[in-house]
């Protein structure tokens, strides 16, 4: 049993509910998977991908009444986190709510990487799981189910989901997936993806309360800032840069101080994780730029400053290098 693998009370509660729905006792499953349950002051658990694989294998073998990964994703209790529950209830549009996809790695698991893209008719959410160990297919299925639940909680009257793609093959009868998602589910695809109708993203929601929503978002980000000291150094750095956009143009020395590390130590440890400071900073900048261009009405000058660029020309050059088109063209509605 690894000392670094443990579940906190909050996640254990979610797992226990999922286990009960699937007809088995989660305490016994966790014990067989050799995972600790500890008091931990956060909504995160620290589980390696190897520990997750063990847990999913045990749970799937013990399941009697339902398919565990889908049940787990559907059981995940966002509403148990008051700030997130308030955020969900007060979003003015689904597009505004989708900005919260940035929180998924921090709230669900730090190995998750989500990227969004949009064309004339679809808004796509692509999932990758980063790590040195192979990921259990059930982890991917639970994560995408969790995201679907999140979107359906924000916009319960109009479900934008149109298709679900998995890179792996079906783990149970394909009809089980279709029954839950209610849309075509395709397997052995090039990526794990949720395909949504973009036409519903900007439909005004009945519970829209922008000022309260902004306050809830601030409270969630404050919580995540406290969690930024957990997990791998790369994850800590990404969390810090995501929450402190004023650091997106900062030097390594300035960021190292906030992480309580010597700059050389920060760079050495990032290298051990296969990363570099500039690469992580650029990745967060790029991702934030895409979201600000598609998810806000801020002008290019304001976005440039928010991302730590000296002026809009510097931002335009960088963004064109990343995307192959300028920020103006990228933002322009297709058609």
Buried (B, 14 or more C-beta within 10 A) or exposed (E): EEEEBBBBEBBBBBBBBBBBBBEBEBEEBBBBBEBBBEEBEBBBBBBBBBBBBBBBBBBBEBBEEBBBBBBBBBBBBBEEBEBBBBBBBBBBBBBBBBBBBBBBBBBBBBBBBBBBEBEEEBBBBBBBBBBEEEBBBBBBBBBBBBBBBBBBBBBEEEBBBBBBBBBBEBBBEEEBBEEBBEBEBBBEBEEBBBBBBBEBBEBEBEBBBEEBBEBBBEBBBEBBBEBBEBBBBBBBBBBBBBBBBEBBBBEBEEBBEBBEBEBEEBBEBBEEBEBBBEEBBBBBBBBBBBBBBBBBEEEBEEBBBBBBBEEBEBBBEBBBEBBEEBBEEBBEEEE
